[in-house]
Amino acid sequence: MKILIDNGHGAETPGKRSPVWADGSQLLEWKYAREVAHMVGSALWNEGISAELIVREDSDVSLSERCKRANEIANKAGIKNCLLVSIHNNAANGKASGWEVHTYLGKSKSDEYATIFWSEAKAILPMGTKMRGDWTDGDPDFDSNFAILRDTACPAVLTENLFMDNPEDCRYLLSSEGKAAIAKIHVQSILKITGRK
Ligand SMILES: [Zn+2]
């Protein structure tokens, strides 16, 4: 099985960053996603799992180009043998908190994979972390009409790893413990999906 990691937005994408906190710290989503993507990629390579970052540059790569890159790899490897994972941080009103996973509309293999991500996140994140789910269709992922989920040929999940504009969530995200936990959610889920765990 081949894992395609999408590390999302680029350095110049507007917004997509936390406020500058009182201690001067700030989370930049493009940078954070790349850091986590590299941690996940190297952990998977160490396990002998084939993983590829579809965005190697720091600049903003359009969604259509990201989907095109993913589809080129997936068509070669076989779409059923691939899983695309898009790594993000959420933002809302500064008060919302917690973890989410999204798949495209309707039922597919992606929903099964998303449920595994959900269970791993629940097990790995500290007690009391809000697990945000949409249970209307019987599973915890949100059905979202996002291009990276819709226009990719292979199964695809998108994780929203806590809210960068929430002070508590962001402090945890920026801590070495938090960063390790976010990477671990992805690694453990993929190990499970690929039958290594
Ligand atoms: Zn994002």
Residues whose N, C-alpha, C, O or C-beta is under 5 A from the ligand:
A	BS01	ZN	H88 N89
